[in-house]
Amino acid sequence: MNDQIKALNTYFWNVGNDIADIRLLAEGALALYEGDAELLHRLGMKNNEEVAASAFDTIGTALYDLREKIA
């Protein structure tokens, strides 16, 4: 029984660490999306590349949804 509890504790510890790592990756991707990469959206709109600009917006939406799910 103690071995099972230890294994379960180890599992939850590892999952918690993995979620923290995933959150950091998502936050970094969002920071890049909101900062440096915003220029890509403006370039797409300026050059009548609506499909590319829309795809960029979709990526942003997915990142925001991912951050919400992790939180």
N, CA, C and O atoms as a CHARMM CRD file, in Angstrom:
* protein
*
  284
    1    1 MET  N      0.81500  -1.19400   0.00000 PROA 1      0.00000
    2    1 MET  CA     0.00000   0.00000   0.00000 PROA 1      0.00000
    3    1 MET  C      0.86100   1.26000   0.00000 PROA 1      0.00000
    4    1 MET  O      0.58000   2.20200  -0.74200 PROA 1      0.00000
    5    2 ASN  N      1.90700   1.28600   0.82500 PROA 2      0.00000
    6    2 ASN  CA     2.80200   2.44700   0.86200 PROA 2      0.00000
    7    2 ASN  C      3.49800   2.66600  -0.47200 PROA 2      0.00000
    8    2 ASN  O      3.70600   3.80500  -0.89000 PROA 2      0.00000
    9    3 ASP  N      3.85800   1.57400  -1.13900 PROA 3      0.00000
   10    3 ASP  CA     4.49600   1.69800  -2.45000 PROA 3      0.00000
   11    3 ASP  C      3.54800   2.33000  -3.46600 PROA 3      0.00000
   12    3 ASP  O      3.96600   3.12900  -4.30400 PROA 3      0.00000
   13    4 GLN  N      2.27900   1.96900  -3.38700 PROA 4      0.00000
   14    4 GLN  CA     1.28300   2.54200  -4.30000 PROA 4      0.00000
   15    4 GLN  C      1.09700   4.03300  -4.02200 PROA 4      0.00000
   16    4 GLN  O      0.97300   4.82200  -4.96000 PROA 4      0.00000
   17    5 ILE  N      1.07600   4.42100  -2.77800 PROA 5      0.00000
   18    5 ILE  CA     0.93000   5.83600  -2.41600 PROA 5      0.00000
   19    5 ILE  C      2.14600   6.61900  -2.88200 PROA 5      0.00000
   20    5 ILE  O      2.01000   7.71900  -3.41800 PROA 5      0.00000
   21    6 LYS  N      3.33600   6.06000  -2.68000 PROA 6      0.00000
   22    6 LYS  CA     4.56000   6.72100  -3.14100 PROA 6      0.00000
   23    6 LYS  C      4.55700   6.87200  -4.66200 PROA 6      0.00000
   24    6 LYS  O      4.94700   7.91500  -5.18600 PROA 6      0.00000
   25    7 ALA  N      4.12100   5.83700  -5.36200 PROA 7      0.00000
   26    7 ALA  CA     4.07100   5.89900  -6.82400 PROA 7      0.00000
   27    7 ALA  C      3.06600   6.95500  -7.27900 PROA 7      0.00000
   28    7 ALA  O      3.31800   7.69200  -8.23200 PROA 7      0.00000
   29    8 LEU  N      1.93700   7.02000  -6.59700 PROA 8      0.00000
   30    8 LEU  CA     0.92400   8.01300  -6.94200 PROA 8      0.00000
   31    8 LEU  C      1.42400   9.42500  -6.65200 PROA 8      0.00000
   32    8 LEU  O      1.19700  10.33300  -7.45200 PROA 8      0.00000
   33    9 ASN  N      2.09400   9.62300  -5.53400 PROA 9      0.00000
   34    9 ASN  CA     2.67800  10.92600  -5.20400 PROA 9      0.00000
   35    9 ASN  C      3.71700  11.34300  -6.24200 PROA 9      0.00000
   36    9 ASN  O      3.77000  12.50300  -6.64800 PROA 9      0.00000
   37   10 THR  N      4.53500  10.39000  -6.66300 PROA 10     0.00000
   38   10 THR  CA     5.54200  10.67500  -7.68500 PROA 10     0.00000
   39   10 THR  C      4.87400  11.05700  -8.99700 PROA 10     0.00000
   40   10 THR  O      5.31300  11.98000  -9.68400 PROA 10     0.00000
   41   11 TYR  N      3.82100  10.34700  -9.33600 PROA 11     0.00000
   42   11 TYR  CA     3.08500  10.64500 -10.55800 PROA 11     0.00000
   43   11 TYR  C      2.53000  12.07200 -10.52700 PROA 11     0.00000
   44   11 TYR  O      2.72200  12.83800 -11.47100 PROA 11     0.00000
   45   12 PHE  N      1.85000  12.42100  -9.44600 PROA 12     0.00000
   46   12 PHE  CA     1.27900  13.76400  -9.33800 PROA 12     0.00000
   47   12 PHE  C      2.36000  14.83700  -9.32500 PROA 12     0.00000
   48   12 PHE  O      2.16700  15.91100  -9.89400 PROA 12     0.00000
   49   13 TRP  N      3.47000  14.57100  -8.69900 PROA 13     0.00000
   50   13 TRP  CA     4.58700  15.51300  -8.69300 PROA 13     0.00000
   51   13 TRP  C      5.07600  15.75500 -10.11800 PROA 13     0.00000
   52   13 TRP  O      5.29400  16.89600 -10.52800 PROA 13     0.00000
   53   14 ASN  N      5.24500  14.66600 -10.86600 PROA 14     0.00000
   54   14 ASN  CA     5.71700  14.78100 -12.25300 PROA 14     0.00000
   55   14 ASN  C      4.70700  15.50000 -13.14100 PROA 14     0.00000
   56   14 ASN  O      5.08700  16.31800 -13.97900 PROA 14     0.00000
   57   15 VAL  N      3.43500  15.20200 -12.96300 PROA 15     0.00000
   58   15 VAL  CA     2.39400  15.87500 -13.75100 PROA 15     0.00000
   59   15 VAL  C      2.38800  17.37000 -13.43400 PROA 15     0.00000
   60   15 VAL  O      2.27700  18.19400 -14.34200 PROA 15     0.00000
   61   16 GLY  N      2.50500  17.72300 -12.16300 PROA 16     0.00000
   62   16 GLY  CA     2.55400  19.12800 -11.77400 PROA 16     0.00000
   63   16 GLY  C      3.72600  19.85400 -12.40800 PROA 16     0.00000
   64   16 GLY  O      3.58400  20.98300 -12.87700 PROA 16     0.00000
   65   17 ASN  N      4.86800  19.21400 -12.42300 PROA 17     0.00000
   66   17 ASN  CA     6.04400  19.81100 -13.06300 PROA 17     0.00000
   67   17 ASN  C      5.84900  19.96800 -14.56900 PROA 17     0.00000
   68   17 ASN  O      6.23300  20.98000 -15.15500 PROA 17     0.00000
   69   18 ASP  N      5.24900  18.95500 -15.18600 PROA 18     0.00000
   70   18 ASP  CA     4.99600  19.03700 -16.63000 PROA 18     0.00000
   71   18 ASP  C      4.02900  20.16500 -16.95800 PROA 18     0.00000
   72   18 ASP  O      4.23300  20.89100 -17.93100 PROA 18     0.00000
   73   19 ILE  N      2.98700  20.32000 -16.16400 PROA 19     0.00000
   74   19 ILE  CA     2.02100  21.39600 -16.40200 PROA 19     0.00000
   75   19 ILE  C      2.69300  22.75700 -16.23800 PROA 19     0.00000
   76   19 ILE  O      2.41900  23.67700 -17.00900 PROA 19     0.00000
   77   20 ALA  N      3.55900  22.89100 -15.25500 PROA 20     0.00000
   78   20 ALA  CA     4.28600  24.15000 -15.07100 PROA 20     0.00000
   79   20 ALA  C      5.15800  24.45100 -16.28900 PROA 20     0.00000
   80   20 ALA  O      5.21800  25.59300 -16.74400 PROA 20     0.00000
   81   21 ASP  N      5.82800  23.43500 -16.81100 PROA 21     0.00000
   82   21 ASP  CA     6.65400  23.62800 -18.01300 PROA 21     0.00000
   83   21 ASP  C      5.80400  24.01700 -19.21900 PROA 21     0.00000
   84   21 ASP  O      6.17600  24.90200 -19.99000 PROA 21     0.00000
   85   22 ILE  N      4.66800  23.35400 -19.37800 PROA 22     0.00000
   86   22 ILE  CA     3.77300  23.66500 -20.50000 PROA 22     0.00000
   87   22 ILE  C      3.25800  25.09700 -20.37300 PROA 22     0.00000
   88   22 ILE  O      3.15000  25.81200 -21.37000 PROA 22     0.00000
   89   23 ARG  N      2.94300  25.51100 -19.15700 PROA 23     0.00000
   90   23 ARG  CA     2.45600  26.87600 -18.95600 PROA 23     0.00000
   91   23 ARG  C      3.52000  27.90300 -19.34000 PROA 23     0.00000
   92   23 ARG  O      3.21700  28.91000 -19.98100 PROA 23     0.00000
   93   24 LEU  N      4.75900  27.64600 -18.94700 PROA 24     0.00000
   94   24 LEU  CA     5.84100  28.55400 -19.32100 PROA 24     0.00000
   95   24 LEU  C      6.01100  28.62900 -20.83800 PROA 24     0.00000
   96   24 LEU  O      6.23100  29.71000 -21.38400 PROA 24     0.00000
   97   25 LEU  N      5.91200  27.50000 -21.51200 PROA 25     0.00000
   98   25 LEU  CA     6.01400  27.49300 -22.96900 PROA 25     0.00000
   99   25 LEU  C      4.86900  28.28400 -23.60100 PROA 25     0.00000
  100   25 LEU  O      5.08500  29.05700 -24.53400 PROA 25     0.00000
  101   26 ALA  N      3.65600  28.09000 -23.09400 PROA 26     0.00000
  102   26 ALA  CA     2.50300  28.81600 -23.63400 PROA 26     0.00000
  103   26 ALA  C      2.64000  30.31600 -23.38600 PROA 26     0.00000
  104   26 ALA  O      2.34900  31.11700 -24.27500 PROA 26     0.00000
  105   27 GLU  N      3.07700  30.70100 -22.19900 PROA 27     0.00000
  106   27 GLU  CA     3.25300  32.12700 -21.88800 PROA 27     0.00000
  107   27 GLU  C      4.32700  32.74800 -22.78200 PROA 27     0.00000
  108   27 GLU  O      4.18400  33.88500 -23.23200 PROA 27     0.00000
  109   28 GLY  N      5.39500  32.00600 -23.03800 PROA 28     0.00000
  110   28 GLY  CA     6.44400  32.49900 -23.92700 PROA 28     0.00000
  111   28 GLY  C      5.94100  32.66500 -25.34900 PROA 28     0.00000
  112   28 GLY  O      6.25700  33.64900 -26.01700 PROA 28     0.00000
  113   29 ALA  N      5.15400  31.69400 -25.81000 PROA 29     0.00000
  114   29 ALA  CA     4.59200  31.78800 -27.15600 PROA 29     0.00000
  115   29 ALA  C      3.63400  32.97100 -27.26100 PROA 29     0.00000
  116   29 ALA  O      3.61100  33.66300 -28.27800 PROA 29     0.00000
  117   30 LEU  N      2.84900  33.20300 -26.22200 PROA 30     0.00000
  118   30 LEU  CA     1.93700  34.34400 -26.23100 PROA 30     0.00000
  119   30 LEU  C      2.68900  35.66500 -26.19900 PROA 30     0.00000
  120   30 LEU  O      2.29400  36.62000 -26.86800 PROA 30     0.00000
  121   31 ALA  N      3.74700  35.72800 -25.44500 PROA 31     0.00000
  122   31 ALA  CA     4.54600  36.95700 -25.39800 PROA 31     0.00000
  123   31 ALA  C      5.12500  37.25800 -26.77800 PROA 31     0.00000
  124   31 ALA  O      5.13000  38.40800 -27.21700 PROA 31     0.00000
  125   32 LEU  N      5.60600  36.23600 -27.45000 PROA 32     0.00000
  126   32 LEU  CA     6.12900  36.41200 -28.80500 PROA 32     0.00000
  127   32 LEU  C      5.01300  36.81300 -29.76400 PROA 32     0.00000
  128   32 LEU  O      5.19400  37.69700 -30.60100 PROA 32     0.00000
  129   33 TYR  N      3.86700  36.16500 -29.64000 PROA 33     0.00000
  130   33 TYR  CA     2.72300  36.47300 -30.49900 PROA 33     0.00000
  131   33 TYR  C      2.28800  37.92400 -30.33400 PROA 33     0.00000
  132   33 TYR  O      2.03700  38.61700 -31.32000 PROA 33     0.00000
  133   34 GLU  N      2.19900  38.38100 -29.09400 PROA 34     0.00000
  134   34 GLU  CA     1.73700  39.74600 -28.81900 PROA 34     0.00000
  135   34 GLU  C      2.79100  40.79500 -29.12700 PROA 34     0.00000
  136   34 GLU  O      2.45800  41.95800 -29.35600 PROA 34     0.00000
  137   35 GLY  N      4.04200  40.40300 -29.13600 PROA 35     0.00000
  138   35 GLY  CA     5.12300  41.36300 -29.33100 PROA 35     0.00000
  139   35 GLY  C      5.66600  41.35600 -30.73900 PROA 35     0.00000
  140   35 GLY  O      5.08600  41.95500 -31.64500 PROA 35     0.00000
  141   36 ASP  N      6.76000  40.68800 -30.91500 PROA 36     0.00000
  142   36 ASP  CA     7.50300  40.69500 -32.17700 PROA 36     0.00000
  143   36 ASP  C      6.70100  40.17200 -33.36100 PROA 36     0.00000
  144   36 ASP  O      6.82700  40.69700 -34.46700 PROA 36     0.00000
  145   37 ALA  N      5.88700  39.15700 -33.14900 PROA 37     0.00000
  146   37 ALA  CA     5.20500  38.51600 -34.27200 PROA 37     0.00000
  147   37 ALA  C      3.98600  39.29100 -34.76200 PROA 37     0.00000
  148   37 ALA  O      3.45800  38.98300 -35.83100 PROA 37     0.00000
  149   38 GLU  N      3.53000  40.27800 -34.01600 PROA 38     0.00000
  150   38 GLU  CA     2.37100  41.07500 -34.44600 PROA 38     0.00000
  151   38 GLU  C      2.61100  41.71700 -35.80800 PROA 38     0.00000
  152   38 GLU  O      1.67100  41.92900 -36.57400 PROA 38     0.00000
  153   39 LEU  N      3.84300  42.02000 -36.10100 PROA 39     0.00000
  154   39 LEU  CA     4.19500  42.58300 -37.39800 PROA 39     0.00000
  155   39 LEU  C      3.75000  41.67100 -38.54800 PROA 39     0.00000
  156   39 LEU  O      3.37100  42.15800 -39.61300 PROA 39     0.00000
  157   40 LEU  N      3.79400  40.36400 -38.33800 PROA 40     0.00000
  158   40 LEU  CA     3.36900  39.43500 -39.37900 PROA 40     0.00000
  159   40 LEU  C      1.90300  39.63100 -39.74500 PROA 40     0.00000
  160   40 LEU  O      1.53700  39.57300 -40.91900 PROA 40     0.00000
  161   41 HSD  N      1.07800  39.86000 -38.75200 PROA 41     0.00000
  162   41 HSD  CA    -0.34300  40.09300 -39.01300 PROA 41     0.00000
  163   41 HSD  C     -0.53200  41.37500 -39.82500 PROA 41     0.00000
  164   41 HSD  O     -1.27600  41.39400 -40.80600 PROA 41     0.00000
  165   42 ARG  N      0.14200  42.43500 -39.41000 PROA 42     0.00000
  166   42 ARG  CA     0.02000  43.70900 -40.12800 PROA 42     0.00000
  167   42 ARG  C      0.51900  43.59200 -41.56500 PROA 42     0.00000
  168   42 ARG  O     -0.07700  44.16300 -42.47900 PROA 42     0.00000
  169   43 LEU  N      1.60400  42.85900 -41.76700 PROA 43     0.00000
  170   43 LEU  CA     2.11500  42.65600 -43.12800 PROA 43     0.00000
  171   43 LEU  C      1.10800  41.90300 -43.98900 PROA 43     0.00000
  172   43 LEU  O      0.90900  42.23400 -45.15800 PROA 43     0.00000
  173   44 GLY  N      0.48200  40.89600 -43.41100 PROA 44     0.00000
  174   44 GLY  CA    -0.52400  40.14600 -44.14800 PROA 44     0.00000
  175   44 GLY  C     -1.69000  41.02100 -44.56500 PROA 44     0.00000
  176   44 GLY  O     -2.14100  40.95800 -45.70900 PROA 44     0.00000
  177   45 MET  N     -2.18200  41.83800 -43.64000 PROA 45     0.00000
  178   45 MET  CA    -3.30700  42.71800 -43.95300 PROA 45     0.00000
  179   45 MET  C     -2.91300  43.78500 -44.98100 PROA 45     0.00000
  180   45 MET  O     -3.67300  44.09200 -45.89900 PROA 45     0.00000
  181   46 LYS  N     -1.72200  44.33800 -44.81000 PROA 46     0.00000
  182   46 LYS  CA    -1.25100  45.39500 -45.70700 PROA 46     0.00000
  183   46 LYS  C     -1.08500  44.88900 -47.13700 PROA 46     0.00000
  184   46 LYS  O     -1.30400  45.63200 -48.09400 PROA 46     0.00000
  185   47 ASN  N     -0.69900  43.63200 -47.27500 PROA 47     0.00000
  186   47 ASN  CA    -0.41900  43.05900 -48.59100 PROA 47     0.00000
  187   47 ASN  C     -1.56400  42.18900 -49.11300 PROA 47     0.00000
  188   47 ASN  O     -1.36700  41.32000 -49.96200 PROA 47     0.00000
  189   48 ASN  N     -2.75100  42.43900 -48.59100 PROA 48     0.00000
  190   48 ASN  CA    -3.95100  41.71800 -49.04200 PROA 48     0.00000
  191   48 ASN  C     -3.80900  40.20600 -48.93500 PROA 48     0.00000
  192   48 ASN  O     -4.28800  39.46500 -49.79400 PROA 48     0.00000
  193   49 GLU  N     -3.16000  39.76400 -47.89300 PROA 49     0.00000
  194   49 GLU  CA    -3.01700  38.33200 -47.61400 PROA 49     0.00000
  195   49 GLU  C     -3.92900  37.98800 -46.43900 PROA 49     0.00000
  196   49 GLU  O     -3.47000  37.65200 -45.34700 PROA 49     0.00000
  197   50 GLU  N     -5.22900  38.08200 -46.69700 PROA 50     0.00000
  198   50 GLU  CA    -6.19900  37.87800 -45.62500 PROA 50     0.00000
  199   50 GLU  C     -6.15400  36.46800 -45.04400 PROA 50     0.00000
  200   50 GLU  O     -6.38000  36.28200 -43.84800 PROA 50     0.00000
  201   51 VAL  N     -5.86500  35.48200 -45.87800 PROA 51     0.00000
  202   51 VAL  CA    -5.80200  34.09700 -45.40100 PROA 51     0.00000
  203   51 VAL  C     -4.66800  33.94800 -44.39700 PROA 51     0.00000
  204   51 VAL  O     -4.84000  33.32400 -43.34900 PROA 51     0.00000
  205   52 ALA  N     -3.51700  34.51600 -44.71200 PROA 52     0.00000
  206   52 ALA  CA    -2.37400  34.44100 -43.79700 PROA 52     0.00000
  207   52 ALA  C     -2.66600  35.20100 -42.50900 PROA 52     0.00000
  208   52 ALA  O     -2.34900  34.71800 -41.42100 PROA 52     0.00000
  209   53 ALA  N     -3.26900  36.39000 -42.62100 PROA 53     0.00000
  210   53 ALA  CA    -3.60700  37.17700 -41.43600 PROA 53     0.00000
  211   53 ALA  C     -4.62900  36.44200 -40.57800 PROA 53     0.00000
  212   53 ALA  O     -4.53700  36.46100 -39.35100 PROA 53     0.00000
  213   54 SER  N     -5.59500  35.79900 -41.21000 PROA 54     0.00000
  214   54 SER  CA    -6.60300  35.03800 -40.47900 PROA 54     0.00000
  215   54 SER  C     -5.97200  33.83400 -39.77600 PROA 54     0.00000
  216   54 SER  O     -6.31900  33.51600 -38.63900 PROA 54     0.00000
  217   55 ALA  N     -5.05300  33.17700 -40.46100 PROA 55     0.00000
  218   55 ALA  CA    -4.35400  32.04500 -39.84100 PROA 55     0.00000
  219   55 ALA  C     -3.57100  32.50400 -38.61700 PROA 55     0.00000
  220   55 ALA  O     -3.52000  31.81000 -37.60200 PROA 55     0.00000
  221   56 PHE  N     -2.96700  33.67000 -38.72500 PROA 56     0.00000
  222   56 PHE  CA    -2.22100  34.21300 -37.59500 PROA 56     0.00000
  223   56 PHE  C     -3.16400  34.48200 -36.42100 PROA 56     0.00000
  224   56 PHE  O     -2.82100  34.18800 -35.27600 PROA 56     0.00000
  225   57 ASP  N     -4.33800  35.03400 -36.69100 PROA 57     0.00000
  226   57 ASP  CA    -5.33300  35.25400 -35.64000 PROA 57     0.00000
  227   57 ASP  C     -5.77800  33.93900 -35.00700 PROA 57     0.00000
  228   57 ASP  O     -5.98300  33.86300 -33.79600 PROA 57     0.00000
  229   58 THR  N     -5.92300  32.91100 -35.82700 PROA 58     0.00000
  230   58 THR  CA    -6.32600  31.60000 -35.32100 PROA 58     0.00000
  231   58 THR  C     -5.26900  31.02800 -34.39100 PROA 58     0.00000
  232   58 THR  O     -5.59900  30.42200 -33.37200 PROA 58     0.00000
  233   59 ILE  N     -4.01700  31.21200 -34.73200 PROA 59     0.00000
  234   59 ILE  CA    -2.92700  30.76300 -33.85600 PROA 59     0.00000
  235   59 ILE  C     -3.00700  31.48800 -32.52400 PROA 59     0.00000
  236   59 ILE  O     -2.85900  30.87000 -31.47000 PROA 59     0.00000
  237   60 GLY  N     -3.23900  32.78100 -32.56100 PROA 60     0.00000
  238   60 GLY  CA    -3.37400  33.55200 -31.32700 PROA 60     0.00000
  239   60 GLY  C     -4.52800  33.06700 -30.47800 PROA 60     0.00000
  240   60 GLY  O     -4.39900  32.93500 -29.26100 PROA 60     0.00000
  241   61 THR  N     -5.66000  32.80000 -31.11700 PROA 61     0.00000
  242   61 THR  CA    -6.82300  32.29300 -30.38500 PROA 61     0.00000
  243   61 THR  C     -6.50100  30.96600 -29.71800 PROA 61     0.00000
  244   61 THR  O     -6.87300  30.73600 -28.56700 PROA 61     0.00000
  245   62 ALA  N     -5.81100  30.09500 -30.43800 PROA 62     0.00000
  246   62 ALA  CA    -5.43200  28.80000 -29.86800 PROA 62     0.00000
  247   62 ALA  C     -4.50100  28.97800 -28.67500 PROA 62     0.00000
  248   62 ALA  O     -4.63000  28.26700 -27.67800 PROA 62     0.00000
  249   63 LEU  N     -3.57300  29.91000 -28.76600 PROA 63     0.00000
  250   63 LEU  CA    -2.65700  30.15100 -27.65400 PROA 63     0.00000
  251   63 LEU  C     -3.39600  30.68400 -26.43500 PROA 63     0.00000
  252   63 LEU  O     -3.13300  30.25000 -25.31300 PROA 63     0.00000
  253   64 TYR  N     -4.31500  31.61700 -26.64300 PROA 64     0.00000
  254   64 TYR  CA    -5.09700  32.13900 -25.52200 PROA 64     0.00000
  255   64 TYR  C     -5.97000  31.06000 -24.90000 PROA 64     0.00000
  256   64 TYR  O     -6.10700  31.00100 -23.67800 PROA 64     0.00000
  257   65 ASP  N     -6.56300  30.20700 -25.72900 PROA 65     0.00000
  258   65 ASP  CA    -7.37500  29.11100 -25.21100 PROA 65     0.00000
  259   65 ASP  C     -6.51700  28.12300 -24.42100 PROA 65     0.00000
  260   65 ASP  O     -6.93000  27.62900 -23.37200 PROA 65     0.00000
  261   66 LEU  N     -5.31800  27.84000 -24.93800 PROA 66     0.00000
  262   66 LEU  CA    -4.40900  26.93900 -24.23700 PROA 66     0.00000
  263   66 LEU  C     -4.04300  27.50100 -22.87200 PROA 66     0.00000
  264   66 LEU  O     -4.04000  26.77400 -21.87800 PROA 66     0.00000
  265   67 ARG  N     -3.73300  28.80100 -22.82000 PROA 67     0.00000
  266   67 ARG  CA    -3.38700  29.41800 -21.53100 PROA 67     0.00000
  267   67 ARG  C     -4.55100  29.32700 -20.56400 PROA 67     0.00000
  268   67 ARG  O     -4.35300  29.07800 -19.37500 PROA 67     0.00000
  269   68 GLU  N     -5.75500  29.52300 -21.05800 PROA 68     0.00000
  270   68 GLU  CA    -6.94100  29.44700 -20.19400 PROA 68     0.00000
  271   68 GLU  C     -7.14000  28.02600 -19.65000 PROA 68     0.00000
  272   68 GLU  O     -7.46400  27.84200 -18.47700 PROA 68     0.00000
  273   69 LYS  N     -6.94200  27.03200 -20.51300 PROA 69     0.00000
  274   69 LYS  CA    -7.10300  25.63600 -20.08500 PROA 69     0.00000
  275   69 LYS  C     -6.06200  25.25100 -19.04600 PROA 69     0.00000
  276   69 LYS  O     -6.36200  24.51800 -18.10300 PROA 69     0.00000
  277   70 ILE  N     -4.84700  25.73900 -19.21200 PROA 70     0.00000
  278   70 ILE  CA    -3.77000  25.39800 -18.27100 PROA 70     0.00000
  279   70 ILE  C     -4.04100  26.04100 -16.91300 PROA 70     0.00000
  280   70 ILE  O     -3.83200  25.42600 -15.86800 PROA 70     0.00000
  281   71 ALA  N     -4.50800  27.28100 -16.94700 PROA 71     0.00000
  282   71 ALA  CA    -4.77900  27.99400 -15.68500 PROA 71     0.00000
  283   71 ALA  C     -5.90400  27.31400 -14.94600 PROA 71     0.00000
  284   71 ALA  O     -6.28700  27.75600 -13.86300 PROA 71     0.00000
